Amino acid sequence: MSDLIEELLAGKHRALARVISKIEDRSPGYRELVSQLHEHTGNATVVGITGSPGAGKSTLVDKMAETYRERGETVGVIAIDPSSPFSGGAVLGDRIRMASNVGDMDVFFRSMSARGTLGGLSTATTDAVKALDAFGKDRIIIETVGAGQNEVDIVGTADTVAVLVPPSSGDDVQMLKAGILEIGDVFVVNKADLDGADRTVQELKEMVHMRDASPLAGTAGHHGVETDAVGEEDEDETDDGDDDTWTPPIVETVAKTGEGVEPFLDTLADHRAWLETSGELTEQRRDRYEEEIRRLLREGAGELIREEIERQGGLDRYVDAIVAKETDPYAVTEELLAPLRESVRE
């Protein structure tokens, strides 16, 4: 394992691929691998790309990677695909999605499974980001499944979240109200050459203004970031560096041709600069590690309980008793958790 880490830190892409495979498969020793990577992380900029299906996320990510490479920066891309209910693997993992960067070793692309998580990401994704960061990638892009309002786990991994909305998508804009609006640091109207783009931009402006004017502004935003409750007439402009707030700008792109990609990347850089100057980046990372500890504790406790249940012969006898109305699910759960509670209290 130490040799594998040394090869990864030396910049060998094969070692990086092997480490991510071990992480995704949860192979024996993967936790030790991730632990060894931790001290080498914290240098990459992590961007999350989310939005409804059909918004053009894959095409935009492709152009983003191409533009970053033209600037001389290295890129890592993790594309989260829906997971198979049978194998747990990525359903769309074999599709070609990074056509412009095929053969470029400084663009590392990996398709990963969502593992059935409602938030669109899995713990393996967070660990894979650490591997890319430790490897030395300058920019890491995470493209989510695009399953609507459940795409909220991305805030726990990405420094900046961009939400894509296609033109003439009144239903999509309405959907944002259900939860995904609160996580956006930047909104992107992609396919802006199509009819309805101007209308969609205006709808987004109104929604951002409504979010900023809400009494709850700042309580549910990305990493708890407050937004300007007053706002100017042109919500495209972000607050200046002297303010502690960030109003999400709205950017128009045509990913297919690359139009608007450069300004979009500049906007992402502006947000990163704001995170650093405002001190939000440090708070963001503290919150991230706190949540990661909680998630790992839940996973570890669940694994201990599963092992204990198997040791006792499985759930069949409990299920039989429930079917026979001799007990109920709550009583069974309490019985199984009792030894764990006693051990913790001791």
N, C-alpha and C positions, 0 to 999 in steps of 0.2 A: 504493500500500500504506500509506503513512504517513497519508493522508487517511482510509483505512478504519479504521486504529487510532485515530485521533483521534475519529472518530465513535463507535467502540465505547466509548472512555474517557469520552465525553460522555453515555453512557447511551442510545444509540440501538439499539433491539432489532434493527432490520433489519441494522445493521452487525454485530451479534453473530451473527446467523444466517448472514450471508455469510462471516464469518471461520470459523465452525465448519464450514461447507460446504467451504471451501477446505482446511481441516485434514483433514476426513474424506476428501475426494477426492484429497488429496496433490497439489493443484494447484501449478504453478510458483510459487515464492516463499513457500510456506507456512512454511518453516523460518524465514525472516526475520520473518514475522508473529509466530510463537511466541516468537522471540528478543526482539522488541520488547515483548511482553506480560509477559515474566518479571519485570521490575523492579516491575510493578504488582500482583504476586500475593502471597499469604501472609496475606490477611485473612479469607477465607471458612473456614467449618467444613465439612469434607467427610465425609459419612456414606455408607457402603456398605451396601446391603441385599441380602443373598444368602440362599440356601436352596433347598430342593428345589422342583421345579415343583408348582404347586397349593397352595403354602403361603400364598398371598394377598399376594405382594410388591407387585403393582401397586396393589391396593386400599389397602394400608397406606401406600404412598408417596403416593397421592392424598390420604389423610387427614392425613399428615404435612405436606404442602405447604399444605393448607387451614388447619391449626392454626398453622403458622408465620406464615401471612399474617394470621390473626386476632391474632397477637402483634405485627404490624407489621413483620415481617421479609420480605425478598425471597428468592425461591427459584429455584434452577436445578436441573432434573432431567435426567439422562441415563439413558435406559433402553436397556440393551444387549440386542439381540435376536440370535437365531441368524442366521448369515450363509448366504446362498445359495451352494452349491458352484459355481454357474455364473457369477453376476454379482458375487458378493462382497458384495451389498447385504443389508440387514436383511430377513429373511423376514416378520416380523410388524410391520414398521415403520409400517403404515398403520392399525393398530387404535387405537380410542379407549380411552385408559387413564387420562386425567386429567379425568374428567367433572366433578368438583366445582370445577375451576379454569379451565374454558373461559372465555375472554374476559378473564381477569385477566392483564394485561401484566407484572405483577410475579412471575408464575410462568412461567418459560421452560422449555418441555419440548422435548426432542430425543431421537428414537429413533436409535440408531446400531448398526452392524453389529459383531459380535464378530470379523469378518474371519478366522474359522476358528481363532482362537487357543484352545489347550486351557484356558488359565487364565480364559477368559470375557471378557477385555478386550483391547483393542488399543492400540497407541501413540497412535492418534488420540484415544482416550478421554481419556488423560492430558493431551493438548494441549488438548482441548475444555474440560476442567476448568479449565485455566489461563485460557482465554478467559472463562469464567464468573466466575472469581475476579477477574480484572482488570476486568471489567465492573462489579463491585461487588456481586454477589449475596452476601447474608449466609450463606445455607445452600445447599450443593450436595449433592444426593442422587444416588447412582449405584445403579441397580437392575440387577443382573446377570441373565444368562440363566437361571440356576437349573439347572445341569447336574451338580449333585452335587459330588463331591470335587475336581473340577478347578477349582472356583470359588475359586482362591487368589490370583490376580493382584490382586484388589481391595485386598489389604493394601499394595500399592505405590502406591496412589492415595488411599485413604480414611484419614482420621484415626481414625475409629471404624468398626468393622465389626459390624453386627447380623445374626445368623443366625436366620432364621425356620424354625420347625418346626410343622407342623400336628398336631392332637391324634390320638391313636390311631395314631401312625405309628412303630411299633416298628422297621420297616425303615429309616425315615428317620433315627431316632436311631442305629441301628447304623451307618448310612452315615457319620454324622458322625465316627465313629472312624477312618475311612479317610483323613481329612485335613482336612476343613473344621472340625472341632471346634477345632483349634489356632488358627484365625484369628479366632474369635469374641470380641469384647469384651463383647457383650451378646447374650443368647439370648432370643428372643421366641416364645412359644407363641401363635400367632395362631389365630383361630376358637376362642377359649377357651370359648365357649358350647356347644360340641359335647361329646358324651360322649368320655371318654378324656383330657380336658385335664389333669386332676389327675395321672393316671398319667404323662403325657408330661413334666410339670413335675418329677415325682419322678425319672424316668429321667435327665433332663438334670442335675438336682442331683447324682445319683450319678456321672454321667460327668464333670462339672466337678471333683468331689472326686477322682475317679480321676486326672484330668489333673494336678491340683495336687499329688497325692501321688506322682506318677511321678518317678523319678530324672532324667528328661529335662525336668521342668518348667522353663520359662523358656528352653529352647533352641530351641523351634519355635513359640512363641506369636506373636501379632500383634506385629510389630516387635521380637521378642525380649523381650517383656515377661515378667517373672517373675510367678508367681502364688503365693499363700499355700499352702505345703506342708502346713500343719496344718489350717486351716479350722475354722470353727465349725459347730455343728449346722445353722444356717440359712444356707445358702450364698447366699441372696437378697441378703444384706447385703454391700456392698463394703467394702474396707478403708478406714480413715479416712485423712485427708490427711497424717498424720504418718508413714505407712508408704510404702515404695517399691513396694508391690505392688498389684495390682488383681485381684480375684476376679470373674469375669464374673457379673453378676446375671441372674436369669431373670424376664422380664416377661410378663404375660398381656395380650393385646389381643383385641378383636373389631373388626377394621378396618372391617367393613361398617357398623357403627353408630358407630364412633369411640370406643368404650369402651376405656379403657386407653391411648389415644394420648398424652394429656397426661403421665401418669407415664412413659411410654416416652421422650418427648422430654426430660423432666427427667433421666432416667437417662443419656441421651446427653450432656446438658450436664454431668452429674457426671463422666463419663469425660473430657470435654474439659478440665474444670478439673483433674482429676488429671494429665492429660498435661502441662499447663502448670506445675503446682506441683512435679511430680516431675522436670521437666527432660526427660521422655521425648519431648515434642513436638519439641524441638530435635534430639535423636538420631534421631527418626523421619524428620525431613526430610533430615538428612544421609544416612541410609541410602537414602532415596528418590532423592535426586539421584545418589548413587553408582550405584544400579541403573539409573537412567535413562541415565546415560552409557554403561554397559555395553550396554544394549539398543540405543542409537543407534549405538554402534560396530559391533555385530553387523549391524544393518540396513545401515549404510554400507558395511561390508566385503562383505556379500552383494551389494549393488548394484554395487560395483566388479567383483566376480567375474563377475556376470551380463553386464556390459558387455563384459568381456574375452572371455568365451565367445562372445558374439554377434559380436565383431570377428573372431574366428577361424573364424567360419562355423557356430557352433552345436554342439550335442552329437551330432548324427547320426553323424558319422564315429567318434566315441568309442563310441557305443552299438553301431554295427555291429561294431567291433573286439571289444567285450565279448561280443556274441552269437557271434562266430566263435571265441571262446576265445583270441584273440590277446593279450588283456590282461584286467584286472579292474577293478571300480569303485574299489578303493583305489588302484591304480596310476594310474588316470586322475585321481583327485582330487589325488594328490601332484603329478602333472605340471602340472595347472592352477594349483595353489597355489604352485609353485616360484618363478615370477616375483615374486609378492607377497611371499614370504618374503625373497627377495634384496633387494627394494626396502626392506623394513622394516629389515633388518640393515644396509644401507648408510646 
